[in-house]
Amino acid sequence: MLKRASLGLLGSMLVLASAQAVEIHNRESLPASNPFARASMLPYQLPPFDQIKDSDYAPAFAHGMAEQRAEILTIANHPAPPSFDNTLLAMERSGRLLDRVSLMFFNLSSSNTNAAMQKLEAQLAPQLAAHRDAILLDDKLFARVDALYRQRATLGLNPEQLRLVERYHTNFVRAGARLAPAQKDTLRTLNARIAAAQTAFEQRLLEANNQGALVIEDVRQLDGLAPGAIAAAAEAAKARGLTGKYVIALQNTTSQPTLTDLNDRGVRERLLAASMQRGLRDGATDERALITEIARLRAERARLLGYPNHAAYALEDSTAHDTAAVNAMLGKLAPPAVANARREAADLQQAIQAEGGKFQLGAADWAHYAEKVRQQRYAFDESQMRPYFEMQRVLEDGVFYAATRLYGVTFKRRTDLPMYHPDVQVYEVFNSDGSRLGLFLADYYARSSKRGGAWMNNFVDQSHLLGTLPVVVNNLNVPKPPAGQPTLLSFDEVNTAFHEFGHALHGLFSDVTYPMFSGTNVPRDFVEYPSQVNEMWATWPEVLTHYARHYQTGVPMPQTLVDKVLAAQKFNQGYATTEYLAAALLDQAWHQIGPAQVPAATQAEAFEHAALAKAGVAFGPVPPRYRSTYFAHIFGGGYAAGYYSYIWSEVLDADSVEWFKRHGGLTRANGDAFRSKLLSKGGSVDAMTLFRDFYGSDPDIQPLLERRGLAGASDT
């Protein structure tokens, strides 16, 4: 997953300040003692984490907003006719202080937050939304952008400059620049309320995750868990002041990893119930009023901007373009996926009965019995794999090794640079010729101050205009074992590490002039594509045998086990596809309705059930990957009406995997082609043009259908 730390305003140009903030700027500058007052002197402008205090953020935001407000007012009121340099180039250069503090603050609010930061974030959300509107709804500024857009063919611009003109114009228009004054006032109110509600949703979800953790009194109830997992549960309990007990923390998805191994059905059911009830309980973590408010406000904003619903608005600026295309794809995939899941369920029910079980397969049972069936069918289980997936070796001998073989890049561990948490590792990255490429931060362990899931972000964006090289971070949520014990990953966690590093490469390989186009600043339904392609190297034989070594002996994973891992890749795809599609369809259900159709908070759960039934994916043993009340992708921002992006991008990914295989696989020639034609371009070229330039033709859905065991879906 990608989660941009910046606020998404016209690339790296973030926000405008209020008139009051302009006065602050005119009176005084940010004190030199504030670490955000100047660009960092550390390598690659890495933030000076060891110097930043919580009290530094608020004044840096205030002065950063004021500084950019002054810069933008100068641009809007420039006496000369609008030109590329005095308007667009000037805007791309603006807001450096605000950019520094925003990238730092919003990164850490996700990965290492605290009460002070949460309080400030809640205060900032509506203010920053208002500041954003101050740019995009400024009549004078838009007049200059519009004039350049109308003259663009005669300005003698190069392709990247021409695209910058077009993107600025699109962003202004989509933000409401052409609305009447009264409509703009309404829009400002809506944007501020949406921003505040989204922030509240994310903060409540973090608390709901922490409160929902399952506390176990008797270690016998953890029967089936590996010793390392039990030790990690004991350590988690100790961190909460529950010494002598065991805590299973909740992951962000509905299904929880430990459901696979827990033998006690009652504990499995309690754990799944804790997961599925997040945000549905009355009290401080109840999300129902927030999700319905967010859905309604987004629908109202879409209507104001001239669209029937939020999905129509969001998708217009994607590679999918409209709801019809998304609905057609999801509708085509859902029936065969559910049919596959039902066949898989029948196999699991047989496994239950073979053990003498007298119960019907439930959602809490699926992972547990799927693993049993996989063991029978392929003669191996997850526990056999973990000893070969020690985290540091996976990172350095797997993730990095594949990147070195493909792209020639090398990695050097840096222990001399300050980090925001002791668990974070930092590597300097070099091109094959020894030139500097950027910094990569690996923040892999879970903690109570970190939101769930896995994601990539930038601390510094690449830009030739600004003379900056990228600083990127990958976040995972791997349970941390007790001191001195190895961190052994599941196969899913290994895959996630490769996935997120695909995002990191997209940021590291960025080779653009303008901040707006840097790295992962591409359409939401294209951004997951490079990261999904990078997953292929996790099981590429040459890579797998290089990193999959026993953590005690160093012996490679036996070829017989490797063969079983590869043979089992299509196993359980009915479940995996159905749970994903259910979430994607739920996202569209919330965002393809008008304001009057949004349910009351008390009816949010009923709305969800009805939406899943209508879409044909209401199959009890396979709940959606995310229920509405903990669906941070869509109600925390980012992926609203865009969760379909993963499978939309997977069409491109599956095609690209076949391209790599046809052209010889893990070679520098292939890596250099992917880097030069696609990864380096960021948003400077139309996304699908990039794909066609690399792949050689339009995408073909057939490889995806075959991968997910849905090959017959092409004719349904």
Order of alpha helices (4+ residues) and beta strands (2+ residues): alpha-alpha-alpha-alpha-alpha-alpha-alpha-alpha-beta-alpha-beta-alpha-alpha-alpha-alpha-alpha-alpha-alpha-beta-beta-beta-beta-beta-alpha-alpha-alpha-alpha-alpha-alpha-alpha-alpha-alpha-alpha-alpha
